[in-house]
Amino acid sequence: MQALVVTVETFRSFGVLDLTPFANLEPWTSRVKEAVGRDRYSKAMDEGIKKLSGMFKESLAKAK
């Protein structure tokens, strides 16, 4: 399950995939956040995702 959460959050952060057709994702990630604890979830996800997203967007801009 952890890999799936990371994948969803990565797609959301990168903005390369429209997740709106997947209406169940938001309620599911909310349940995961509650189960893990919002502080632990944020620490685990936000720091790494922001860094990775920045690197990805920078590489994408250079490739264009």
Order of alpha helices (4+ residues) and beta strands (2+ residues): alpha-alpha-alpha
